[in-house]
């Protein structure tokens, strides 16, 4: 029996990505089943029942979905974040969960810098704005996206600082980055802070009043990570006390309406999470997910496993 792969995408990939995915699995002699634009979770539960592998985007692979998957051996989240997979449930059933790091990174990095320009120029309204050249940008987490943000920022003539206790200091310094040892120093020292931390038990609500209140006059926080890492009460308190503090995010906070009403010119949120919403990223992540599934079954490759 050929391996059966389910492509479960409530929000489908671009046609070029789907065609590429189909070719990869056809070459491997795997069966591909597509569940696109579904609106009922029951459809996903039914479709995953006999799948050996599954590719998802922002779709929820929770305990119920994983429990319904009788044959599932591997699930790949086409993208960097994987908080939409219940890792404990996957591990309990011996399912390998993977992501596709780096495939969306450039798209997210370009959006982050675009948000800096947008806020610097008063959201393209009238009145004097400011320039990025000569300003300091702090990269909070120097991973795939953070490194690309740093490169783009240098092209604007910005001075790049970074904080990441999980990356060797010498490696960051070799790339022309000023490394700070304390997170507080990053926020206090930079006109812009670009946030790239994952959402986990240690980081959720970790960015709040204490850090934001330390930011420089006219400073801006750019969040292309997850909304859960922001302490929204702390954000509102800081925005209320600091009439020059700015915030741009790729995922609207729960307090979005309140923040828009009170501090609209200093705040912006995209209408949907769009960091990876480019044609290039869409194709790259989909093809990477398909290749990883083939490599898993044919070679036992678990390089990008996230539930080790």
Number of C-alpha atoms within 10 A of each C-alpha: 5 10 17 20 25 23 27 26 19 19 14 18 22 14 12 15 20 19 14 16 21 20 16 18 19 12 9 14 13 18 16 20 16 16 16 14 11 14 9 9 14 10 12 23 17 13 19 26 17 17 23 23 27 26 22 26 25 17 16 21 25 16 15 13 21 24 17 16 23 13 17 24 19 23 27 27 26 28 25 20 18 23 16 14 26 18 22 13 18 23 13 10 16 13 22 21 24 28 26 23 18 17 25 24 22 22 21 26 26 18 21 29 21 13 26 25 17 16 23 21 17 16 17 12 10 8 7 9 14 12 13 20 13 12 18 21 29 32 29 20 20 25 18 18 28 24 20 19 27 26 17 16 23 19 11 15 14 19 20 23 25 29 24 20 14 9 12 11 17 11 11 18 13 9 12 15 22 16 22 17 12 12 15 15 18 26 27 19 18 24 21 30 27 31 23 24 20 18 19 12 9 9 13 16 17 16 17 18 18 14 18 24 19 16 24 17 15 15 26 27 25 25 24 24 23 22 18 18 22 20 16 20 13 19 21 18 14 22 22 14 10 17 12 15 23 25 25 22 24 23 21 18 17 11 12 15 11 12 21 14 10 13 18 16 15 21 22 23 18 13 9 10 15 14 22 22 14 15 14 16 22 24 22 19 25 28 23 19 24 25 15 24 26 21 14 18 15 10 10 11 13 17 12 16 17 14 16 10
